[in-house]
Amino acid sequence: MHIVLIEPEIASNTGNIGRTCVASGTSLHLIEPLGFHLDERNLRRAGMDYWKELQVTRYSTFDQFLEQHPGAELYFATTKGRKLYTEASYGPDSYLVFGKESAGIPEEILMRYPDRCVRIPMVGETRSLNLANSVSILLYEALRQNNFEGMRLEGQLHHHRWEDLNEPSSGSIS
């Protein structure tokens, strides 16, 4: 799975997205210009110690990205989309594309891929969600559709063991 950010402007958003990419085994692709330097303190703080483990590639333009990934299965997250993100069928090698915080994906790009534009539903006149939150929503839907391939599906307690419970849970999730 791949996340593509077109001209991201806020270091902390990109840092948080980077951490999500590391946690999910996802590659990050950054289309310049960036609104920050990759070595900024805010980026490192948001990405924490995970940033060094991130598979990140930079491109000078969106067209350069396309040249290096011919035939890529692209999905564009946009408030202008006519289809919900849950209606798309994501493959294990999909590229989820997001625009910059202040303006989204340029409409000239969206017009090239009208059937690949997806939106996250919102109420009222809300302009948009935070970029890092939007990435997480779409990414985890795509991962869910691919059965969370290669991910750890069960957690463990730090100071106890689930197996030590004597009674069945009264608050089961179904």
C-alpha positions as CSV (number, residue, x, y, z in Angstrom):
1,M,0.0,0.0,0.0
2,H,1.2,3.5,-0.7
3,I,0.3,7.0,0.5
4,V,1.0,9.9,-1.9
5,L,1.0,13.5,-0.5
6,I,0.9,16.3,-3.1
7,E,2.7,19.4,-1.8
8,P,2.1,18.8,1.9
9,E,2.4,22.1,3.9
10,I,2.4,21.1,7.6
11,A,5.3,19.1,9.0
12,S,3.4,17.7,12.0
13,N,0.8,16.2,9.6
14,T,3.4,14.6,7.4
15,G,5.2,13.3,10.5
16,N,2.0,11.7,11.8
17,I,1.3,10.2,8.4
18,G,4.8,8.8,8.3
19,R,4.3,7.1,11.7
20,T,1.0,5.6,10.4
21,C,2.9,4.4,7.3
22,V,5.6,2.7,9.4
23,A,2.9,1.1,11.7
24,S,1.0,-0.3,8.6
25,G,3.9,-1.2,6.4
26,T,3.0,1.5,3.9
27,S,5.3,3.5,1.7
28,L,5.1,7.3,1.7
29,H,5.6,9.4,-1.5
30,L,6.0,13.1,-1.2
31,I,5.4,15.4,-4.2
32,E,7.3,18.7,-4.0
33,P,7.3,21.5,-3.1
34,L,7.0,20.7,0.6
35,G,6.0,23.4,3.0
36,F,8.8,22.4,5.4
37,H,12.2,20.7,5.6
38,L,12.3,17.0,6.2
39,D,14.7,17.5,9.0
40,E,12.5,19.9,10.9
41,R,12.1,19.3,14.6
42,N,8.3,19.2,14.3
43,L,8.5,16.4,11.7
44,R,10.8,14.3,13.8
45,R,8.7,14.9,16.9
46,A,5.4,13.9,15.1
47,G,7.1,10.9,13.5
48,M,9.0,10.1,16.6
49,D,11.7,7.5,16.3
50,Y,9.8,5.8,13.6
51,W,10.8,8.2,10.8
52,K,14.1,6.4,10.2
53,E,12.2,3.2,9.4
54,L,9.9,4.9,6.9
55,Q,10.1,4.1,3.2
56,V,9.8,7.6,1.8
57,T,10.4,8.8,-1.8
58,R,10.4,12.4,-3.0
59,Y,9.4,13.6,-6.5
60,S,9.8,17.1,-8.0
61,T,6.4,16.9,-9.7
62,F,3.3,14.8,-9.9
63,D,4.2,13.9,-13.5
64,Q,7.5,12.6,-12.3
65,F,5.7,10.4,-9.8
66,L,3.5,9.1,-12.6
67,E,6.5,8.4,-14.9
68,Q,8.2,6.3,-12.1
69,H,5.0,4.4,-11.4
70,P,3.3,3.6,-14.8
71,G,0.0,1.8,-14.4
72,A,-0.2,2.5,-10.7
73,E,-3.7,1.9,-9.2
74,L,-4.5,5.5,-8.0
75,Y,-7.3,6.7,-5.7
76,F,-7.7,10.4,-5.0
77,A,-9.1,11.6,-1.7
78,T,-11.0,14.7,-2.3
79,T,-14.0,16.6,-0.9
80,K,-15.1,16.9,-4.5
81,G,-15.4,13.2,-5.1
82,R,-18.7,11.7,-6.2
83,K,-18.1,8.3,-4.7
84,L,-17.5,7.3,-1.0
85,Y,-14.1,5.9,0.0
86,T,-15.9,2.7,1.1
87,E,-17.3,2.1,-2.4
88,A,-13.8,1.7,-3.9
89,S,-12.1,-1.7,-4.2
90,Y,-8.5,-1.2,-3.1
91,G,-5.8,-3.7,-4.1
92,P,-2.7,-4.5,-2.0
93,D,-0.6,-2.1,-4.1
94,S,-3.0,0.8,-4.3
95,Y,-1.7,4.4,-4.2
96,L,-3.9,6.7,-2.0
97,V,-3.3,10.3,-3.1
98,F,-4.0,13.3,-0.9
99,G,-3.6,17.0,-1.6
100,K,-2.1,19.9,0.4
101,E,-3.9,21.0,3.5
102,S,-4.9,24.5,2.2
103,A,-6.3,23.5,-1.2
104,G,-6.5,19.7,-1.7
105,I,-5.6,18.0,-5.0
106,P,-5.5,20.3,-8.0
107,E,-8.7,20.0,-10.0
108,E,-6.6,19.5,-13.2
109,I,-5.4,16.2,-11.7
110,L,-8.8,15.2,-10.5
111,M,-10.3,15.7,-14.0
112,R,-7.9,13.1,-15.4
113,Y,-9.2,10.5,-12.9
114,P,-13.0,11.2,-12.3
115,D,-13.8,7.5,-11.4
116,R,-10.9,7.3,-9.0
117,C,-11.9,10.3,-6.8
118,V,-13.3,9.3,-3.4
119,R,-14.6,11.3,-0.5
120,I,-15.1,10.9,3.2
121,P,-18.6,11.9,4.1
122,M,-19.1,14.8,6.5
123,V,-22.1,16.7,7.8
124,G,-23.0,20.3,7.0
125,E,-20.6,22.7,5.4
126,T,-17.4,21.3,7.0
127,R,-14.6,22.2,4.6
128,S,-12.4,19.1,5.2
129,L,-10.9,16.8,7.8
130,N,-7.3,17.0,9.0
131,L,-5.0,15.5,6.5
132,A,-3.4,13.0,8.8
133,N,-6.9,11.8,10.0
134,S,-8.1,11.5,6.3
135,V,-5.0,9.4,5.5
136,S,-5.7,7.1,8.4
137,I,-9.4,6.6,7.5
138,L,-8.7,5.7,3.9
139,L,-5.6,3.7,4.5
140,Y,-7.2,1.5,7.2
141,E,-10.2,0.9,4.9
142,A,-7.9,-0.2,2.2
143,L,-5.9,-2.4,4.6
144,R,-9.2,-3.9,5.9
145,Q,-10.3,-4.8,2.4
146,N,-7.0,-6.6,2.0
147,N,-7.5,-8.5,5.3
148,F,-4.7,-6.5,7.1
149,E,-2.2,-8.5,5.2
150,G,1.1,-9.0,7.1
151,M,-0.2,-7.0,10.2
152,R,-0.3,-8.2,13.8
153,L,-4.0,-8.8,14.5
154,E,-4.0,-9.5,18.2
155,G,-2.5,-7.5,21.1
156,Q,-1.2,-8.5,24.5
157,L,-1.4,-6.9,27.9
158,H,1.8,-5.6,29.4
159,H,1.3,-6.7,33.0
160,H,-1.3,-9.5,32.7
161,R,-2.3,-12.2,30.3
162,W,-5.7,-12.5,28.6
163,E,-5.5,-16.2,29.2
164,D,-5.6,-15.6,33.0
165,L,-9.2,-14.3,33.0
166,N,-11.4,-16.6,35.0
167,E,-14.7,-15.4,33.7
168,P,-15.9,-14.7,30.2
169,S,-16.2,-11.1,29.2
170,S,-19.6,-9.5,29.8
171,G,-18.9,-6.8,27.3
172,S,-18.3,-8.9,24.2
173,I,-18.0,-7.2,20.8
174,S,-20.1,-8.6,18.0
